Amino acid sequence: MRNTFLRIIFAPYLGTKMPCAVCLTLGILLAPVSVAFLVMCFLYFRMKANKSKSGDDTTGGAELMSISKENEPLLPTETWQPTALSEASKHYENVQLMDTGNKLIQIDGSILREDIRELPDGDRVTCLTAVRGSPGFSSGRYYWEVCLENATADLLKKSWWIGVTDKHKIPHDESLSPTTKNGFWFLSSCPNQEDTLQFSTEPETFIYVQSKPKTVGVYLDFDNRKLSFYNVEEKCLIGSLAAKFTGELFPLFNPGKGDLGKMEILQRSVQDQ
């Protein structure tokens, strides 16, 4: 709803007494305007409160804080309907991590974490700690899940990337900007903001979330050029990206920086898929 503001400007008092009839007339004229303004304010804040409580139809309670409509926008809610998590999960794919011997990260089967050492690119999360998964995709629909929770310590991983890339080999280049323009489409944690996630758009798109996801579901609809992310526990959509995919895409992961927590790519048995 568009905010409507009414600005009433009073002339400065110059010492001349205003006739009672004029005062009465002004009071009568301004009364309906004031009532209308108060009603509009009430409706606006009630709508805002309801939206915060129930969540948006397409983002499941996530609030988009900044959207770039010119560069790789989020999918416009008025022209598409999000795929339900139950439908997306029918296309489950057991994604595997590609171990390239990167000494800055640790890979143990389907579990990924950063290595305990001083990283050459400081505190900033870069491609130096990113890793791709397999298989690659050039058409069709695919879904996979990444767990960010440490069940034994009841902690959530605070630093991470989850998405896809068109890079067959992740560039070992800390200066490379990992954005949608450069072939990186992902959702990530937001530094120093516990209640915010962000997309790799340029400029960034920030998303306020009511609860951090313990498990992130990724749904790639290659042919319709959609990449969607879900909060699996809450069974709601976090957000979706429109993307101009070309060639082959690969799952993308990054365990982040300064966070020894693990991220695990969940595997399903054939009968569960």
Secondary structure, DSSP 4 states (H G I P E B T S, - for coil): ---------PPPP-SPPPPHHHHHHHHHHHHHHHHHHHHHHHHHHHHHHHHHHH--TTTTT-EE----SSSSPBPPTTS--PPPHHHHGGGB---EE-----TTEEEETTEEEE-SS--TTTTS--GGG-EEEES-BSSSEEEEEEE-EETTTTEE--S-EEEEES-SS----TTS--SGGGTEEEEEE-TT-TTEEEES-SS-EEEE-SS--SEEEEEEETTTTEEEEEETTTTEEEEEEE----S-BEEEEE--SS----EEE----GGG-
